Amino acid sequence: MNVQIFIPCFVDQLYPQAAFNMVKVLEKAGCTVSYNANQTCCGQPAFNAGFWDDAKSVCSKFIKDFSGSDYIVAPSASCTGFVRNYYQKLFDNSSFHNDVKDLQKRTFEFSEFLVNVLKVENVGASLNGRATYHDSCAGLRECKIKQEPRKLLSNVKGLELIEMNDVETCCGFGGTFAVKFEPISIAMAEQKVTNAIATGAEYIISTDLSCLMHLDGYIRKKELGIKAMHIADVLAGS
């Protein structure tokens, strides 16, 4: 199966290893992976800030960069959810209308692609320890991802997965929310990390590096004994 990968800004600039690990897992699952080096942003930051005209020009480029029939896979439910749910608002009744409808059907977050498209739940990964999973808002509410990452993690050899309290509550990042409402954002991160530590987990895992960056910042500041990990990094481990 031919797969194009979309690497979001966060991953490209701050966590490139997660992208390499995603490719490693996809290739192990039998995919032929390609990367269009012309790709840039999906347009979400500008859209969320209210600059819809600027976002539209970026999104137009995304549509052209990912034309064709290949599946598009991203290590981010946030960017995936934006493409699937908001491109239609920008391009309704435009010349891109049909292109957007096709793009929505082909774009997947990494874990849901493995489970729902490739029908793979065990990639042969191993990680010794106890972990808990954080449902990102975009993953849970925009991509409807709930069981897919848990199925994959339950098959990681040596890993014990335990649910934390209030698992579906936001971590407090929310893009510019973390900047505009810093005290609230920090309090939400504290609540999430506290619930994760209460499970006895050594790792907190998610599909979204934006959430994990926020939580990791709190963890490092407080020097807490838990590690934030992207699911691609877990699944690439052996």
Secondary structure, 3 states (H helix, E strand, C coil): CEEEECCCHHHHHHCHHHHHHHHHHHHHCCCEEECCCCCCCCCHHHHHCCCHHHHHHHHHHHHHHCCCCCEEEECCHHHHHHHHHHHHHHHCCCCCHHHHHHHHHHEEEHHHHHHHHCCCCCCCCEEEEEEEECCCHHHHHHCCCCHHHHHHHHCCEEEEECCCCCCCCCCCCCCCHHHHCHHHHHHHHHHHHHHHHHCCCCEEEECCHHHHHHHHHHHHHHCCCCEEEEHHHHHCCC
